[in-house]
Amino acid sequence: MLKLPTYEDVLAATTRIAGVAHRTPIMTSCTMNRETGAEIFFKCENLQRMGAFKFRGAFNALSKFDERQRKAGVVTYSSGNHAQAIALSASLLGIPATIIMPNDAPAAKMAATRGYGGKVISYDRYTEDREKIGRELAEKEGLTLIPPYDHPDVISGQGTAARELFEEVGELDALFVCLGGGGLLAGSALPARALAPACRIYGVEPEAGNDGQQSFRSGSIVHIVTPKTIADGAQTQHLGAYTFGIIRRDVTDILTVSDAQLVDCMRFFAERMKLVVEPTGCLGLAAARAMGSELKGQRVGVIISGGNVGFDRFSTLLRA
């Protein structure tokens, strides 16, 4: 039986990443509050180091490496944000990093990963199995595999973002968190249940890739083909054993939104809050907006997961 991470692990991660990860700002918007009738608090992980919450989990995991692991190096697979997070964390800790990235990953994310010192190996996400490639590389070269979401230290590190949110704003009625593989959602659920037991926790994924919703409602992990969506950070095929264990126990429901809703939220963030947010980072707000009057009079948290989108891609999406 898996030993799931706990809130105590989130507290330990808080200590490990202190002074290295940014304590990102929490912002509000009177415009969005008027639209929804709720008081919404945005945790801006798009302003985190390397532009996404993923830095928290990556640094927490790598900081626990022993001397042998540090010398041999780390390997991971990612469409972009975890790739950058591992590359940057490894660079800061003096650890060699090999990153397996899909050949259609956003150019800005691939360039940043190389810029942080990561050795990038490309693959076709629609015909090849990144997990198999990662396992084989780890075994062949003696590397330590740190997957993008299904790892206790990664989950615990990601949970520090929600912990900061609850610490600063107090109890919330609802919390909206983007969902790909479940690392951020599972991590966020730990401090939410510890600090605000009555808070409703919603995971949000793109309509085209609702494996999390199917898994949550069926009670077992559902595998799907790689979904085609602009939310590249949520193009996962399935939840993990660790993440699903926490999500099934602690999360209220899994919601879905369309790509068009994500573009509308990208535009809102840029025009009204002066924030560059990638499509995946808009999942939480898109679901909160869709709830409309259901949230009236409530205190709501939304975690903006990241802002890693190239300007060409950004402008193309907003012109559509």
C-alpha distance (Angstrom), angle and dihedral (degrees) to the residues before:
residue distance angle dihedral
M1 . . .
L2 3.81 . .
K3 3.78 118.5 .
L4 3.78 102.2 -134.8
P5 3.80 119.7 -148.6
T6 3.80 116.9 -104.0
Y7 3.79 138.6 -151.9
E8 3.81 87.5 -94.4
D9 3.81 87.5 62.3
V10 3.81 89.1 53.5
L11 3.81 89.0 52.8
A12 3.82 90.3 51.0
A13 3.81 90.2 49.1
T14 3.81 89.5 51.5
T15 3.79 88.8 60.6
R16 3.82 93.9 46.9
I17 3.80 95.9 51.6
A18 3.82 96.3 39.0
G19 3.79 111.6 124.6
V20 3.81 91.8 12.5
A21 3.80 105.4 62.0
H22 3.79 117.4 54.2
R23 3.78 119.4 -110.7
T24 3.78 91.6 -130.9
P25 3.80 122.4 -143.0
I26 3.78 125.5 -100.6
M27 3.79 112.2 -136.7
T28 3.79 135.9 -170.9
S29 3.80 133.6 -158.9
C30 3.79 122.8 -150.1
T31 3.82 87.3 -161.3
M32 3.80 92.9 58.0
N33 3.79 91.6 41.6
R34 3.81 89.3 55.8
E35 3.80 91.8 47.1
T36 3.80 95.2 50.6
G37 3.79 101.4 27.7
A38 3.80 86.9 -130.8
E39 3.79 133.2 106.6
I40 3.80 103.9 -116.4
F41 3.79 124.9 -164.6
F42 3.81 116.1 -161.8
K43 3.82 117.5 -154.2
C44 3.81 100.8 -152.9
E45 3.80 106.0 -145.8
N46 3.80 87.7 156.7
L47 3.83 82.6 80.5
Q48 3.82 92.8 54.1
R49 3.81 120.9 111.2
M50 3.84 109.0 -71.6
G51 3.79 87.2 13.6
A52 3.80 103.5 -83.1
F53 3.81 146.3 67.1
K54 3.80 89.4 -106.1
F55 3.81 91.3 87.5
R56 3.80 89.9 71.3
G57 3.80 95.9 59.0
A58 3.79 95.3 38.3
F59 3.79 95.3 52.2
N60 3.80 92.1 43.7
A61 3.81 91.5 52.8
L62 3.80 97.0 44.1
S63 3.80 93.8 45.1
K64 3.82 87.9 64.7
F65 3.83 94.0 58.0
D66 3.80 117.0 120.6
E67 3.81 121.9 -133.6
R68 3.81 94.7 -89.7
Q69 3.79 92.3 51.3
R70 3.80 92.2 47.1
K71 3.78 91.9 52.2
A72 3.82 95.8 46.1
G73 3.79 95.4 44.9
V74 3.80 141.4 -135.2
V75 3.80 132.1 -82.0
T76 3.79 128.5 -164.5
Y77 3.79 141.7 160.0
S78 3.78 123.9 -132.2
S79 3.79 144.6 148.2
G80 3.76 89.8 -128.1
N81 3.80 124.9 -64.7
H82 3.81 98.8 62.4
A83 3.81 87.0 42.5
Q84 3.79 90.8 57.5
A85 3.79 92.1 42.0
I86 3.81 93.6 53.7
A87 3.81 92.2 43.5
L88 3.81 93.1 51.2
S89 3.82 94.9 41.8
A90 3.80 91.2 47.8
S91 3.79 90.4 49.8
L92 3.81 91.7 51.5
L93 3.82 91.0 48.9
G94 3.82 96.8 41.7
I95 3.82 94.8 -114.1
P96 3.85 123.2 141.5
A97 3.82 110.7 -119.6
T98 3.81 131.0 -156.8
I99 3.80 115.5 -169.0
I100 3.82 125.5 -164.7
M101 3.82 108.4 -153.3
P102 3.82 132.5 174.8
N103 3.78 112.9 -107.1
D104 3.81 89.7 -123.4
A105 3.81 94.5 53.3
P106 3.81 113.1 132.9
A107 3.80 108.7 -79.2
A108 3.80 91.8 -130.3
K109 3.82 91.8 55.8
M110 3.80 93.6 46.8
A111 3.81 92.2 48.0
A112 3.80 91.9 48.7
T113 3.81 91.7 49.4
R114 3.80 90.6 54.3
G115 3.80 89.7 43.1
Y116 3.81 90.2 57.9
G117 3.80 89.1 55.0
G118 3.80 101.3 -98.0
K119 3.81 120.4 147.8
V120 3.82 104.0 -130.1
I121 3.81 123.6 -148.6
S122 3.82 114.4 -173.0
Y123 3.82 128.7 -145.0
D124 3.81 139.6 170.8
R125 3.81 106.8 -100.9
Y126 3.81 92.1 -159.6
T127 3.82 97.6 53.4
E128 3.81 106.8 21.5
D129 3.82 132.6 63.6
R130 3.80 111.0 -125.0
E131 3.79 93.0 -167.8
K132 3.80 91.1 56.0
I133 3.81 91.1 48.2
G134 3.81 90.1 50.2
R135 3.80 94.6 48.7
E136 3.80 92.3 48.5
L137 3.82 92.9 49.1
A138 3.80 92.0 47.8
E139 3.80 91.6 51.2
K140 3.80 95.4 43.6
E141 3.82 97.7 46.8
G142 3.82 101.5 28.0
L143 3.79 93.0 -114.2
T144 3.81 125.4 154.5
L145 3.80 112.0 -118.1
I146 3.79 115.2 -139.4
P147 3.81 107.4 -177.3
P148 3.81 119.5 -151.1
Y149 3.78 97.7 -108.1
D150 3.81 118.2 -9.9
H151 3.79 99.1 79.2
P152 3.84 126.7 97.9
D153 3.82 94.4 -132.1
V154 3.80 92.2 48.0
I155 3.81 91.8 49.1
S156 3.82 92.2 47.4
G157 3.79 91.8 49.7
Q158 3.80 92.9 49.6
G159 3.80 89.5 51.6
T160 3.80 91.4 65.6
A161 3.83 90.6 77.2
A162 3.81 93.3 61.1
R163 3.80 90.2 42.3
E164 3.81 89.4 58.4
L165 3.80 90.1 47.9
F166 3.81 93.8 53.7
E167 3.81 91.8 42.1
E168 3.80 91.6 56.4
V169 3.81 103.7 37.4
G170 3.80 103.2 25.7
E171 3.79 126.4 -137.9
L172 3.79 120.0 -1.2
D173 3.80 132.1 -157.9
A174 3.81 93.3 -142.6
L175 3.80 139.0 9.7
F176 3.83 124.0 -159.8
V177 3.81 118.0 -158.7
C178 3.79 129.8 176.1
L179 3.79 116.0 -115.3
G180 3.78 129.7 -147.2
G181 3.78 112.3 131.0
G182 3.78 91.8 -10.9
G183 3.81 103.8 -111.1
L184 3.80 95.6 123.8
L185 3.81 94.4 39.1
A186 3.81 94.1 48.0
G187 3.80 91.7 43.6
S188 3.81 92.1 48.2
A189 3.79 92.0 49.7
L190 3.81 91.6 61.9
P191 3.84 97.8 63.1
A192 3.81 90.9 33.8
R193 3.80 92.4 59.1
A194 3.82 91.5 42.3
L195 3.80 98.2 45.9
A196 3.81 103.4 27.3
P197 3.82 109.0 21.6
A198 3.82 94.2 177.2
C199 3.82 94.4 52.0
R200 3.80 115.1 119.0
I201 3.81 110.1 -130.6
Y202 3.80 119.0 -153.0
G203 3.78 126.0 -171.8
V204 3.81 114.3 -155.9
E205 3.80 127.0 -157.8
P206 3.82 135.6 167.8
E207 3.80 117.1 -85.1
A208 3.79 90.9 -121.5
G209 3.79 92.1 58.2
N210 3.80 108.3 37.8
D211 3.80 97.3 149.2
G212 3.81 89.3 126.6
Q213 3.79 92.2 54.7
Q214 3.79 91.3 47.4
S215 3.81 90.9 48.0
F216 3.80 93.7 47.6
R217 3.79 93.4 50.6
S218 3.80 96.8 41.5
G219 3.80 96.1 44.5
S220 3.81 95.8 -126.3
I221 3.80 135.8 75.6
V222 3.81 112.5 -85.3
H223 3.81 120.7 -155.3
I224 3.82 120.9 -149.2
V225 3.80 136.3 176.8
T226 3.80 115.2 -93.2
P227 3.82 104.5 -73.9
K228 3.78 122.2 -128.3
T229 3.80 107.2 -128.9
I230 3.79 138.0 130.1
A231 3.83 87.2 -118.2
D232 3.81 93.5 88.2
G233 3.81 92.0 172.4
A234 3.80 89.3 62.7
Q235 3.81 98.5 47.4
T236 3.78 91.6 113.3
Q237 3.79 123.4 139.4
H238 3.79 98.8 -145.2
L239 3.79 145.6 -6.1
G240 3.79 120.6 -101.1
A241 3.78 128.5 -109.8
Y242 3.82 92.6 -112.2
T243 3.79 95.8 42.0
F244 3.80 94.3 45.9
G245 3.80 91.5 49.0
I246 3.80 91.0 58.8
I247 3.81 95.6 37.3
R248 3.80 93.4 51.7
R249 3.81 90.6 49.4
D250 3.80 102.3 40.7
V251 3.82 111.8 20.9
T252 3.81 122.9 93.4
D253 3.80 99.2 -150.3
I254 3.80 145.1 -30.2
L255 3.82 116.6 -119.9
T256 3.80 132.5 -171.0
V257 3.81 134.1 -146.2
S258 3.81 135.1 -171.3
D259 3.79 127.9 -109.6
A260 3.82 88.1 -114.2
Q261 3.81 90.0 58.6
L262 3.80 89.4 51.2
V263 3.81 91.8 53.3
D264 3.81 90.4 50.1
C265 3.81 89.3 54.1
M266 3.81 92.7 46.6
R267 3.80 87.4 55.3
F268 3.80 92.4 47.6
F269 3.81 93.0 50.7
A270 3.80 92.1 48.3
E271 3.80 98.0 43.5
R272 3.79 102.2 36.7
M273 3.81 106.1 24.5
K274 3.83 99.3 27.4
L275 3.80 91.1 -127.3
V276 3.79 128.9 138.7
V277 3.82 105.8 -141.2
E278 3.79 126.0 175.1
P279 3.82 119.1 -130.1
T280 3.81 94.3 -100.9
G281 3.80 89.4 52.0
C282 3.81 89.2 59.9
L283 3.81 96.4 59.5
G284 3.81 95.0 93.8
L285 3.79 96.8 49.5
A286 3.81 92.3 43.7
A287 3.80 90.6 57.5
A288 3.81 93.1 44.6
R289 3.82 90.7 51.8
A290 3.80 90.5 48.8
M291 3.80 90.7 55.9
G292 3.80 89.0 60.9
S293 3.79 114.6 168.5
E294 3.82 92.9 11.7
L295 3.81 87.8 81.5
K296 3.81 96.7 46.0
G297 3.80 112.0 137.5
Q298 3.81 93.3 7.4
R299 3.80 133.6 121.2
V300 3.79 108.5 -122.2
G301 3.79 133.9 -173.0
V302 3.82 123.1 -153.0
I303 3.78 121.4 -174.6
I304 3.81 112.2 -148.6
S305 3.78 99.0 -151.9
G306 3.79 101.5 -162.5
G307 3.78 151.9 -25.8
N308 3.80 103.8 -144.5
V309 3.77 104.1 133.3
G310 3.81 125.4 127.3
F311 3.78 115.5 -118.1
D312 3.81 93.2 -121.0
R313 3.80 90.1 54.1
F314 3.79 91.5 42.2
S315 3.80 94.0 52.7
T316 3.82 92.4 43.3
L317 3.80 92.1 54.5
L318 3.80 93.6 47.1
R319 3.82 92.1 48.5
A320 3.81 92.6 52.6
